[in-house]
Amino acid sequence: MADRPKNLTIGVLEALAGVREVDQLARWFGEDAFRALITRANLSARARSARGVAPARPVHHILSTRHSSPADGVIEGVVIVAGPARTRAVALRLEGWDGRWRATSLALL
């Protein structure tokens, strides 16, 4: 379980950078959280296009992770990620659905 928040965070950051298709992450997200990710990825793509910047693979380092289980079948966590320009926190909530974990909420701070 410890690697899921890390891997999901890296996938989200790559999708926002434009080097990963958002659809590749669909199976790990609940419907509302996935729609929010699509919206954010589209906004990032528009911002890159307006600035004339090509998508580039981001170089991020996971500094720390923290997670807890406030209820059975629920995990809430924070992943601290250092990037080239700044350090960010990614807060997420994972819920068990049909024997799999899915992110029902994700906030990139």
QUIDA-V600548 format. One record per backbone hydrogen bond with DSSP energy under -1.0 kcal/mol. NH is the residue of the N-H (numbers start at 1). CO is the residue of the C=O. Records with the same first field share a line. If there is no record, write none. Layout:
NH = CO, CO
This chain:
4 = 1
7 = 3
8 = 4
9 = 5
10 = 6
11 = 7
12 = 8
13 = 9
14 = 10
15 = 11
16 = 12
17 = 13
19 = 14
24 = 21
25 = 22
26 = 23
28 = 25
29 = 26
30 = 103
34 = 30
35 = 31
36 = 32
37 = 33
38 = 34
39 = 35
40 = 36
41 = 37
42 = 38
43 = 39
44 = 40
45 = 41
46 = 42
47 = 43
48 = 44
49 = 45
50 = 46
51 = 47
53 = 48
61 = 82
63 = 80
64 = 80
66 = 78
68 = 76
74 = 71
75 = 94
76 = 68
77 = 92
78 = 66
79 = 90
80 = 64
81 = 88
82 = 61
83 = 86
88 = 81
90 = 79
91 = 107
92 = 77
93 = 105
94 = 75
95 = 102
96 = 73
97 = 100
100 = 97
102 = 95
103 = 28
104 = 93
105 = 93
107 = 91
109 = 89
